[in-house]
Amino acid sequence: MLSPNEEIDRALDILALPKLITKEDIKRQYHFLAKKNHPDIGGDALQMEQLNSAYTLLMKYIEEFRYTFDEEEVSKQFPGADHAKRYK
């Protein structure tokens, strides 16, 4: 299971986005990639599913928390995610 930091990093990689972005940047990049990869126009269904998941995750995070995805900020928003690792 991935940590919140790893999930967000993976989503950013899938959408080819940097860590400091706006909501509009996410939307714009998602729509650009969705047009290229949609199965109805010959794209890959798995790729589209990954794009949808990444978009949903980033939009949920950005609406509920912050506009930055650096590791320190994500750790502040999900404090319990690394709790078990600290005491190993």
TIMAR-652558 format. One record per atom (N, C-alpha, C): x, y, z. Coordinates in steps of 0.001 Angstrom, whole numbers, padded with zeros to 6 digits, always signed. Atoms other than C-alpha are relative to their C-alpha. Example, Ala and Ser with C-alpha at 12.3 -4.5 7.8 and 13.67 -1.06 7.14 Angstrom:
2
+000890-001190+000000;+012300-004500+007800;+000900+001200+000000;-000820-001190-000060;+013670-001060+007140;-000770+001090+000730;
end
This chain:
88
+000838-001181+000000;+000000+000000+000000;+000884+001246+000000;-000795-001221+000117;+001353+003408-000947;-000385+001010+001067;+000274-001093-000931;+001672+006283+001485;-000666+001137-000777;+000598-001139+000719;-000223+009509+000694;+001014+000744-000874;-001035-000664+000810;+003066+011071-000486;+000277-000765-001286;-000280+000817+001178;+003726+008175-002837;-001174+000015-000977;+001177-000055+000871;+000146+008210-004164;-000048+001312-000771;+000031-001309+000647;+000331+011926-004893;+001138+000128-001008;-001119-000028+000946;+003781+011614-006498;-000327-000810-001246;+000375+000850+001133;+002467+008807-008686;-001034+000710-000878;+001029-000726+000750;-000596+010870-009679;+000608+001157-000783;-000673-001102+000698;+001610+013845-010533;+000808-000515-001185;-000771+000602+001102;+003840+011579-012648;-000918-000411-001146;+000939+000440+001039;+000852+010115-014497;-000487+001189-000822;+000479-001188+000718;-000392+013607-015357;+001140+000909-000452;-001194-000772+000400;+003179+014886-015937;-000072+001438+000514;+000131-001312-000626;+002746+017772-013486;+001078+000209+001060;-000940-000303-001085;+005169+019542-011121;-000739+000029+001340;+000622+000010-001325;+004535+019734-007377;-000720+001289+000352;+000649-001268-000303;+003553+023400-007291;-000870+000391-001188;+000935-000218+001104;+000439+023791-009445;-001313+000562+000531;+001330-000473-000369;-003050+025228-009467;-001039-001024-000444;+001113+000854+000389;-006402+023558-009837;-000205+000045-001511;+000156-000157+001453;-006622+024943-013371;+001084-000757-000767;-001077+000761+000646;-003244+023388-014245;-000359-001481-000062;+000387+001413-000040;-004554+019981-013182;-001089-000263-001044;+001099+000172+000961;-007760+020392-015211;+000501+000060-001436;-000508-000192+001362;-005931+021647-018291;+000814-001207-000457;-000849+001139+000358;-003377+018824-018259;-000823-001276-000134;+000859+001185+000075;-006019+016174-017584;-000765-000013-001322;+000774-000060+001251;-008168+017340-020507;+000895-000221-001222;-000950+000188+001094;-005131+017479-022795;+000340-001484-000167;-000378+001417+000068;-004070+013920-021909;-001206-000895-000286;+001199+000804+000243;-007642+012590-021918;-000379+000003-001481;+000299-000068+001435;-008155+013795-025484;+000924-000913-000797;-000966+000841+000710;-005025+011921-026561;-000186-001483+000299;+000017+001390-000447;-005705+008712-024618;-001383-000620+000143;+001348+000532-000185;-009485+008260-024684;-000212-001226-000889;+000209+001233+000785;-010469+004729-025785;-000911+000179-001212;+000902-000216+001139;-013192+006069-028093;+000722+000500-001241;-000763-000481+001164;-010526+007617-030316;+001296-000789-000177;-001142+000881+000215;-008094+004705-030209;+001026-000015+001113;-000923-000007-001128;-006434+005339-026858;-000117-001269+000830;-000068+001167-000864;-005643+002815-024165;-000936+000175+001197;+000960-000069-001108;-008402+002070-021623;+000706+000025+001352;-000751+000023-001261;-005874+001318-018854;+000642+001358+000268;-000600-001328-000134;-004066+004601-019475;-001064+001025+000416;+001085-000928-000329;-007382+006457-019319;-000456-000204+001443;+000376+000295-001386;-008268+004717-016062;+001013+000603+000975;-001043-000600-000841;-004930+005829-014579;-000127+001522+000029;+000197-001449+000061;-005527+009393-015750;-001180+000426+000865;+001183-000322-000797;-008992+009399-014177;+000295-000103+001498;-000337+000189-001416;-007670+008050-010860;+000916+001109+000494;-000948-001052-000383;-004803+010547-010774;-000718+001343+000112;+000759-001257-000014;-007126+013438-011603;-000888+000077+001233;+000897+000029-001156;-009639+012416-008930;+000768+000210+001299;-000811-000123-001216;-006953+012063-006260;+000528+001423+000177;-000571-001345-000110;-005282+015400-007016;-001074+001056+000230;+001067-000979-000186;-008554+017308-007262;-000588-000093+001406;+000502+000171-001368;-009782+015833-003976;+000959+000643+000994;-001004-000570-000904;-006544+016771-002248;+000007+001527-000082;-000116-001449+000184;-006433+020269-003707;-001245+000722+000526;+001223-000624-000499;-010070+020999-002803;-000077-000048+001519;+000110+000162-001443;-009726+019732+000759;+001179+000593+000760;-001185-000401-000737;-006223+020836+001609;+000735+001182-000614;-000931-001030+000461;-003585+022790-000318;+000197-000036-001508;-000359-000067+001419;-002240+023809-003711;+001426-000441-000254;-001358+000480+000208;+001190+022333-003187;+000069-001471+000355;-000100+001428-000215;+002184+018703-003298;+001384-000407+000494;-001306+000424-000474;+005600+018803-001670;-000185-000902+001217;+000101+001059-000996;+006304+016034+000818;-000342+000534+001391;+000255-000568-001326;+006293+018239+003914;-001459+000410+000151;+001394-000450-000059;+002888+019729+003105;-000960-001185+000042;+000858+001181+000000;+001335+016341+002353;+000048-000681+001368;-000138+000613-001323;+002696+014979+005650;-000805+000754+001049;+000802-000794-000938;+001009+017842+007500;-001487-000325-000139;+001415+000243+000247;-002341+017021+005899;-000410-001429+000340;+000260+001399-000325;-002071+013255+006519;+000954-000422+001110;-000984+000255-001057;-000275+013129+009891;+000076-001462+000432;-000025+001391-000448;-001250+009532+010691;+000628-000955-000984;-000503+000894+001038;+000099+008104+007456;+001389-000526+000321;-001358+000423-000305;+003691+007973+008669;+000171-000375+001466;-000069+000246-001430;+002852+007326+012309;+000661-001346+000316;-000550+001332-000275;+003641+003596+012233;+001472-000081-000372;-001397+000043+000439;+006929+004173+010381;+000926+000631+001040;-000836-000706-000972;+008205+006519+013089;+000403-000872+001183;-000228+000809-001196;+008031+003824+015763;+000474-001411-000297;-000543+001315+000335;+009590+000882+013971;+001419-000111+000453;
end
